[in-house]
Amino acid sequence: MTQAAAPIPADGLPVTRLAIRGMSCAACSGRVGRVLSARPDVADAQVNLATHRAQVSHDPALTPQALAQIVTDLGYPATVIADRAPPPPDEAPALRRAALTAAALTLPVAVVEMGGHLVPAFHHWLHALVPMRALWVVQMILTLAVLAGPGRRFFGTGLAALRRCAPEMNSLVALGAGTAFAFSAVVTLAPGLVPAASRQVWFEAAAVIVTLILTGRWLEARAKGQAGAAIRALLALTPDHATALRDGHPVRVAVADLQPGDLVQLAPGERIALDGVLTEGAGHVDESMLTGEPVPVLRAPGDTVTGGTVNGAAALTYRVTATGPDTVLSRIVALVEEAQAARLPVQALVDRVTRIFVPVVMGLAVLAFALWLTFGPDLAHAVVAAVSVLIIACPCAMGLAVPMSIMVGSGRGARLGILFRQGDALQKLAGARVVAFDKTGTLTQGRPA
């Protein structure tokens, strides 16, 4: 028997950050994390559902591309994130369009099917105007448009997860909505295959659940976008271009092209592009974005300047000392991202629950179907019971609650000038009763009075 290699320590190991697509619930992120952590050449793997990113400490022999391929092979396409990659694109506009399209298609179905229960006179008027079978056909067409259009994402991801024997939230939605639609379509198109007592349609259930979950994902994406705005605002503090000295002549160049040792001219009021040391000129620099101090600081030749701060009224020249991920601002952004991606102690409990949650729910749905079929009035009630268990039990909120709260909390703090270096500081802060400031000089409100 071959003995498995012992896990390697995380200290001093390379860290790879991955952007992962397709994760939609805690079961997805938990599976990715378990597979990565189980490898002997991976020391630590943190997978964040809210940011759709992973941070992995691993053996140098395991390349970042190979790591991304491992996750991709699980069914979640992954790519390696560069050092100063911007936050993931905002998904809210696309999800908003999908949710509104689904709502527009679902509304007639819900009104036709449920309006009669609310207003019996409407039921009698509608059925006197249009035959019931024709109404069912219209509902079927509209519901099919919801499932094949905006709801297609649930079936593509959920059924693929079922084939891998790793069901997740999308699997529950696909099975629930798909079963309700398929049963109703059989009743509509081939009623002879269903007992007379069970000839009921549930098109509105399939359409409404897809619409509601899409709406929930849209609201979730809005929250993520607002939290990610903190990082985007920090990245926006550095200008795209700067005036470099080439052979003694000022040349406008992209900041990305600057190297340590380059001389950069700074005009009055211009934002400093990169960290450096002042070589010519003296003047005041506004460093409030870094220190919180409202009063500009006097800088002279030999003093350091920091990228993202703002020059005052003097013309200055500085020598670049750090670029890319080595700048102070980049390290601040990295700290905010690491805090947002951190796993709180309470997340361990959520992970243990969600690991078995989806399979248990599917088992309960089968049990509900069998019991209602055996002891209930008809097949239709058995189908509805099983579909209800599948649809209502989606673990979206449970899986997203912890990472989303970290993201929103740390993002809000960053906008207020408070940076969390560790995610668990947020959890500890909930129990704080006294806050003490260790401040040299005066603790101010950021403006003179």
C-alpha positions in Angstrom: 0.0 0.0 0.0 1.3 3.4 -0.9 1.3 5.9 1.9 -0.1 9.4 1.1 2.3 12.2 1.3 2.1 14.4 4.4 0.6 17.9 3.8 3.2 20.5 3.3 3.5 23.6 5.5 2.1 26.9 4.2 5.1 29.1 5.3 7.2 30.4 2.5 5.1 28.7 -0.3 3.9 30.4 -3.4 0.3 31.6 -3.3 -1.9 31.5 -6.4 -5.2 33.3 -6.7 -7.8 31.9 -9.0 -11.0 33.5 -10.5 -13.6 30.7 -10.6 -16.9 30.8 -12.7 -19.9 28.7 -12.1 -20.0 28.6 -8.3 -23.5 29.4 -7.2 -23.9 27.9 -3.7 -22.0 26.7 -0.7 -22.0 23.2 -2.0 -20.0 24.4 -5.1 -17.4 26.3 -3.1 -17.2 23.6 -0.5 -16.5 20.9 -3.2 -13.7 23.0 -4.8 -12.2 23.7 -1.4 -12.3 20.0 -0.3 -10.7 18.8 -3.6 -7.9 21.3 -3.4 -7.2 20.8 0.3 -7.1 17.0 -0.1 -4.1 17.2 -2.4 -0.7 16.6 -0.7 0.9 19.4 -2.7 -1.6 22.0 -1.5 -1.0 23.4 2.0 -4.0 25.7 2.3 -7.0 26.5 0.1 -9.5 29.2 0.8 -12.5 29.4 -1.6 -14.8 32.4 -1.4 -18.3 32.1 -2.8 -19.0 35.8 -2.6 -16.0 36.9 -4.6 -15.8 33.8 -6.8 -12.1 33.5 -6.1 -9.7 31.1 -4.4 -6.4 31.6 -2.7 -4.2 28.6 -2.6 -0.8 28.0 -1.0 0.9 25.1 -2.8 4.2 23.3 -3.6 6.3 25.2 -6.2 6.3 22.1 -8.4 2.5 22.6 -8.8 2.2 25.4 -11.4 -0.7 28.0 -11.2 -1.9 26.8 -14.6 -2.1 23.2 -13.3 -4.0 24.4 -10.3 -6.5 26.2 -12.4 -6.9 23.1 -14.6 -7.7 21.0 -11.5 -10.6 23.4 -10.6 -11.7 23.5 -14.2 -11.9 19.7 -14.4 -14.4 19.8 -11.5 -16.8 21.8 -13.8 -15.9 25.3 -12.6 -13.8 27.1 -15.2 -10.9 28.8 -13.4 -8.2 31.3 -14.5 -5.1 32.6 -12.7 -5.4 36.1 -11.4 -2.6 38.5 -12.1 -1.0 40.6 -9.4 -3.0 43.7 -9.9 -6.1 42.2 -11.6 -9.2 44.4 -11.2 -12.2 43.1 -9.2 -14.4 40.7 -11.2 -16.9 42.5 -13.6 -20.2 43.5 -12.2 -22.8 40.8 -12.9 -25.8 42.9 -11.7 -26.8 44.4 -15.2 -27.0 40.9 -16.9 -28.8 39.4 -13.9 -31.2 42.4 -13.8 -32.1 41.8 -17.5 -32.6 38.1 -16.9 -34.8 38.7 -13.8 -36.9 41.3 -15.5 -37.3 39.2 -18.7 -38.4 36.2 -16.5 -40.8 38.4 -14.6 -42.4 39.7 -17.7 -43.0 36.2 -19.0 -44.0 34.8 -15.7 -46.6 37.5 -14.8 -49.3 36.4 -17.3 -48.8 32.8 -16.2 -49.2 33.7 -12.5 -52.2 35.9 -13.1 -54.0 33.4 -15.3 -53.4 30.5 -12.9 -53.6 32.2 -9.5 -55.9 35.2 -10.3 -58.9 32.9 -10.2 -58.1 31.8 -6.7 -57.9 35.4 -5.5 -61.0 36.6 -7.5 -63.4 33.8 -8.4 -65.3 36.0 -10.7 -62.1 36.5 -12.8 -61.8 32.7 -13.0 -65.3 32.3 -14.4 -65.0 35.2 -16.8 -61.6 33.9 -18.2 -62.7 30.3 -18.7 -65.9 31.5 -20.4 -63.8 33.5 -22.8 -60.9 31.0 -23.5 -61.0 27.2 -23.2 -59.0 25.8 -20.3 -56.8 23.7 -22.6 -55.9 26.8 -24.6 -54.9 28.6 -21.4 -52.7 25.7 -20.5 -51.0 25.8 -23.8 -50.2 29.5 -23.5 -48.9 28.9 -20.0 -46.7 26.1 -21.2 -45.2 28.3 -24.0 -44.5 31.2 -21.7 -43.0 28.9 -19.0 -40.9 27.2 -21.6 -39.6 30.6 -22.6 -38.6 31.3 -19.0 -36.8 28.0 -18.5 -35.1 28.0 -21.9 -34.2 31.7 -21.7 -33.3 33.3 -18.4 -33.5 30.0 -16.5 -31.2 28.1 -18.8 -28.3 28.8 -16.5 -29.8 26.6 -13.8 -30.2 23.6 -16.1 -26.8 23.8 -17.7 -24.9 24.0 -14.4 -27.3 21.9 -12.3 -27.6 18.9 -14.6 -23.9 18.9 -15.2 -23.4 18.7 -11.4 -25.8 15.8 -11.3 -23.8 13.9 -13.9 -20.7 14.4 -11.8 -22.6 13.0 -8.8 -22.0 16.3 -7.0 -25.5 18.0 -6.8 -25.7 21.6 -5.7 -28.2 24.4 -5.6 -28.7 24.6 -9.3 -29.5 20.9 -9.3 -32.3 21.5 -6.9 -33.8 24.3 -9.0 -33.4 22.3 -12.3 -35.0 19.2 -10.8 -37.8 21.1 -9.1 -38.7 23.5 -12.0 -38.1 20.8 -14.6 -40.3 18.2 -12.9 -43.1 20.7 -12.4 -42.9 21.7 -16.1 -42.6 18.2 -17.4 -45.6 16.9 -15.4 -47.7 19.9 -16.5 -46.7 19.5 -20.1 -47.8 15.8 -20.1 -51.1 16.8 -18.6 -51.5 19.5 -21.3 -50.4 17.5 -24.4 -51.1 13.9 -23.4 -53.7 14.0 -20.6 -54.6 10.3 -21.2 -51.2 9.3 -19.6 -52.3 10.9 -16.2 -55.1 9.7 -14.0 -58.1 12.0 -14.3 -57.9 13.1 -10.6 -54.3 14.2 -11.1 -54.8 16.3 -14.3 -53.6 19.6 -12.8 -50.8 21.9 -14.2 -48.1 23.7 -12.2 -46.5 25.9 -14.8 -46.7 28.9 -12.5 -44.6 27.1 -9.9 -41.8 26.4 -12.3 -41.8 29.9 -13.8 -42.2 31.8 -10.4 -39.4 29.9 -8.7 -36.9 30.6 -11.5 -38.0 34.3 -11.5 -37.6 34.6 -7.7 -34.1 33.0 -7.6 -32.9 35.1 -10.5 -34.2 38.2 -8.6 -32.3 37.0 -5.5 -29.1 36.6 -7.5 -29.6 40.1 -9.0 -29.8 41.6 -5.5 -26.8 39.5 -4.4 -24.8 40.7 -7.4 -25.7 44.3 -6.5 -24.4 43.8 -3.0 -21.2 42.3 -4.3 -20.8 45.2 -6.7 -21.2 47.7 -4.0 -18.7 45.9 -1.8 -16.2 45.6 -4.7 -16.5 49.3 -5.3 -14.1 49.8 -2.3 -11.3 48.0 -4.1 -12.1 49.7 -7.4 -12.0 53.1 -5.7 -8.5 52.3 -4.2 -7.2 51.1 -7.6 -8.6 54.3 -9.2 -6.3 56.4 -7.0 -3.3 55.8 -9.3 -3.3 57.6 -12.6 -3.0 55.8 -15.9 -0.2 58.0 -17.3 2.7 60.0 -15.9 5.4 62.3 -17.3 8.7 60.5 -17.3 12.1 62.0 -18.1 13.7 60.2 -21.1 17.2 61.5 -22.0 16.4 64.7 -20.1 13.1 65.3 -22.0 9.6 64.9 -20.5 7.6 62.2 -22.2 4.0 61.1 -21.4 4.1 57.4 -20.8 1.7 54.7 -19.3 2.3 54.1 -15.6 2.5 50.4 -16.4 5.6 51.0 -18.5 7.5 52.7 -15.6 10.4 50.8 -14.0 12.2 51.3 -10.7 14.9 54.0 -11.2 12.8 56.1 -13.7 12.5 59.8 -13.1 9.0 61.2 -13.1 8.0 64.9 -13.2 5.0 65.9 -11.0 2.9 68.9 -11.9 1.1 71.0 -9.2 -2.1 69.2 -8.2 -1.2 66.0 -9.9 -1.7 62.6 -8.3 1.5 60.7 -7.7 1.6 57.5 -9.8 4.0 55.2 -8.0 6.1 55.1 -4.8 9.4 56.9 -5.0 12.0 59.3 -3.5 11.9 63.0 -4.2 15.0 64.2 -6.2 14.1 67.8 -7.1 11.8 70.5 -5.6 10.1 70.8 -2.3 6.4 71.1 -1.5 3.4 69.9 0.4 1.8 66.5 -0.4 -1.7 65.5 0.6 -1.4 62.1 2.1 -4.8 61.9 3.7 -5.8 58.8 1.7 -3.0 57.0 3.4 -2.7 58.5 6.9 -6.1 60.2 7.4 -4.3 63.4 8.3 -6.1 66.4 6.7 -3.0 68.7 6.7 -0.6 68.2 3.8 3.0 67.1 4.7 6.1 69.0 3.5 8.3 66.8 1.4 11.9 67.7 0.3 14.6 65.9 -1.7 15.4 62.6 -0.1 11.9 62.1 1.3 9.6 59.3 0.2 6.4 59.8 -1.7 3.6 57.3 -2.1 1.5 56.4 -5.1 -2.1 57.6 -4.9 -1.3 60.7 -2.8 -1.7 64.2 -4.3 1.0 66.9 -5.0 0.4 70.4 -3.8 1.3 73.6 -5.5 5.0 72.9 -6.3 6.6 71.2 -9.3 8.5 68.1 -8.1 10.6 65.3 -9.6 10.9 61.8 -8.0 12.7 58.6 -8.7 10.5 55.5 -8.9 11.3 52.9 -6.2 8.4 50.4 -6.5 6.0 49.4 -9.2 3.1 46.9 -9.5 2.3 44.8 -6.5 5.3 46.3 -4.5 3.7 49.7 -4.1 2.1 50.7 -0.8 -1.3 51.1 -2.5 -1.2 47.7 -4.1 -0.4 46.2 -0.7 -3.3 48.0 0.8 -5.6 46.6 -1.9 -4.2 43.1 -1.4 -4.9 43.4 2.4 -8.5 44.4 1.7 -8.9 41.5 -0.8 -7.4 39.0 1.6 -9.7 40.2 4.4 -12.7 39.9 2.1 -11.7 36.4 1.1 -11.0 35.3 4.6 -12.9 32.4 6.2 -14.4 33.2 9.6 -14.6 30.5 12.3 -18.4 30.4 11.9 -17.9 29.4 8.2 -16.7 25.9 9.3 -20.1 25.1 10.7 -21.8 26.3 7.5 -19.5 24.1 5.4 -20.3 21.0 7.4 -24.0 21.6 7.0 -23.9 22.4 3.3 -21.7 19.4 2.5 -24.6 17.0 3.1 -27.4 19.5 2.6 -28.2 19.0 -1.1 -28.1 15.1 -1.1 -30.3 15.1 2.0 -32.8 17.4 0.4 -33.0 15.3 -2.7 -33.5 12.2 -0.5 -36.3 14.0 1.4 -38.0 15.0 -1.9 -38.0 11.3 -3.0 -39.4 10.3 0.4 -42.1 13.0 0.2 -43.1 11.8 -3.3 -43.3 8.2 -2.1 -45.4 9.0 1.0 -47.8 11.2 -0.8 -48.2 8.7 -3.6 -48.9 6.0 -1.1 -51.1 7.9 1.4 -52.1 11.0 -0.5 -55.1 11.6 -2.8 -53.4 11.5 -6.2 -50.2 11.6 -8.3 -50.4 15.4 -8.7 -50.2 16.0 -5.0 -47.2 13.7 -4.8 -45.4 15.6 -7.6 -46.2 18.9 -5.9 -44.8 17.7 -2.5 -41.6 16.5 -4.1 -41.1 19.7 -6.1 -41.9 21.9 -3.1 -39.1 20.2 -1.1 -36.6 20.6 -3.9 -37.4 24.3 -4.6 -37.9 25.6 -1.1 -34.8 24.0 0.3 -32.2 25.8 -1.9 -29.2 26.7 0.4 -28.4 30.0 -1.3 -28.8 32.3 1.7 -27.1 29.9 4.1 -24.0 29.6 1.9 -23.7 33.3 1.1 -24.5 34.8 4.5 -21.0 34.6 5.9 -18.8 35.5 2.9 -21.3 38.3 1.8 -21.2 39.8 5.3 -17.4 39.9 5.2 -17.4 41.4 1.8 -19.9 44.1 2.5 -18.5 44.9 6.0 -14.9 45.2 4.9 -15.9 47.1 1.7 -17.9 49.6 3.8 -14.9 50.0 6.1 -12.6 50.7 3.2 -14.8 53.5 2.0 -14.7 55.0 5.4 -10.9 54.7 5.6 -10.9 51.6 7.9 -8.9 48.7 6.6 -9.4 45.2 8.0 -6.2 43.1 7.7 -7.9 39.9 8.8 -11.4 38.7 8.1 -12.0 37.3 11.5 -11.5 40.8 12.9 -15.1 41.5 11.7 -16.4 38.6 13.8 -14.5 39.7 16.9 -15.7 43.3 16.4 -19.2 42.1 17.0 -18.3 41.5 20.7 -16.3 44.7 21.1 -17.6 47.1 23.8 -14.7 49.5 24.1 -12.6 50.9 21.3 -9.3 52.5 22.2 -7.2 54.7 19.8 -3.4 54.8 20.1 -2.8 58.1 18.2 0.2 60.4 18.2 -0.9 64.0 18.5 -4.6 64.8 18.2 -7.5 62.5 17.2 -9.4 64.8 14.7 -12.5 64.7 12.6 -10.4 65.1 9.4 -11.1 68.8 9.0 -10.0 72.0 10.8 -12.4 73.8 13.2 
